[in-house]
Amino acid sequence: MGSQIYFKIGIIPKDFLIRSSLLISAFYLNYSLLVPHLLLNKKTTLFFIVLFAFGLFYIYIIETILPKPNFVPPNNFHRLENHNLRPNHQSPFLINFRGFFPSGGLLLLIFALSTSIKLGLEWFKSEKERIEIESQKVNSELSFLKAQLNPHFLFNSLNSIYSLAHKQSKNTANAIVILADLMRYMIYEANKDLVPLEKEIDYIRNYMSLQLLRLKDSSNVKINIHGNLNFSIEPLLLISFIENAFKYGTDFKGNTNILIKITIEDALLKLYVQNSVSHQQQKTENSGVGLQNIKNRLNLLYPNQHTIAIKSEQNSYEVNLILKLKNL
């Protein structure tokens, strides 16, 4: 199929443009039509049949219809001067291109290259779309979980204030002020993707202040915070563990036993929450909403960047959370 061509650099064969145009058209025919309409639609057999047919068609045109390029055998170099192909009587620089247009092999390369490029671009396109869909899915799930969390938090807080009001406690007004601060944080800060860790810790402290107002004895409620707070965190990420501790941290004698430790070391937040559990406390159907909510959020926001261990015993409940923090 190939032909042997001898020509001087700078002289282009007459059929070069025609042959090049045929090869370029073969590239775009496969790239724009065959691959997208056949191969990507899983019509693999038909794709190769059509590709083979077009290949034969192109080879037929190149090798049969197009004129054969002229060449000068090596033993006839002296004839070049008679044909005025060597200006200024300089020795010609001749290159032997055996199969300069090796039709079958070159066409196969063109088809392979166009197929690879098209498949690669389609893969990148589909991967980008998949990532966008996953991102939209995560955002919608997070919005739904936050929508669940806010009413859940408000319900528990209002229960605490109701308890104070029912006792006609003088701390009721103060509790309402604290709740207003908590709601302000939830409205203006919790809609952000990230908040300073210090603000989230302040939010936890305010929540605990609200809960302590309704307790008869808060001496066994302790919180210890150590480390650098100069990091960011998703808002309302830790509060469910604190809520759960206050909800179930009172034993049958009315004693509240809660220990909360928050330690930040090398961009790792370690949360430990331990509370007592009374035999008389029975979890309702909705009691696990907050904790399940936070587990789902952790899986969405911190995949492979957190570990959580929950230990539930007869008289106590413990949570150990390790979380990779993000820089401000």
Number of C-alpha atoms within 10 A of each C-alpha: 12 14 16 16 21 20 19 15 10 6 8 10 14 12 14 13 11 13 17 12 12 16 20 13 14 19 19 16 16 25 22 13 11 20 25 17 14 17 18 14 11 12 13 12 11 13 20 15 11 14 19 13 12 15 17 15 11 20 18 13 14 22 17 11 9 12 11 13 13 13 13 16 12 10 7 8 14 10 12 14 14 9 8 10 14 14 9 7 9 8 10 15 10 14 11 15 13 12 14 14 21 17 23 17 13 14 21 14 13 20 21 14 15 19 20 14 12 16 17 12 11 14 12 11 12 12 12 12 12 12 12 12 12 12 13 12 13 15 14 12 15 17 13 12 18 21 11 14 21 16 11 17 19 14 11 16 20 14 13 20 23 14 16 19 16 10 12 10 13 11 15 21 13 14 25 15 12 18 20 12 15 20 17 12 18 17 12 9 17 19 15 11 10 16 18 18 22 15 16 23 17 13 21 18 13 17 21 19 15 23 20 18 20 20 18 10 13 15 12 12 18 12 14 10 13 12 13 14 20 14 18 19 22 21 22 22 18 18 21 21 22 20 21 18 24 21 16 21 26 19 18 13 7 12 18 25 22 24 19 19 15 17 17 20 13 9 18 18 23 19 19 20 20 22 25 23 23 17 10 8 13 10 9 7 7 8 14 12 14 20 17 13 18 20 14 14 19 20 13 16 16 15 10 11 13 17 15 13 11 13 10 12 10 9 12 17 19 19 18 16 18 18 19 18 22 15 12 12
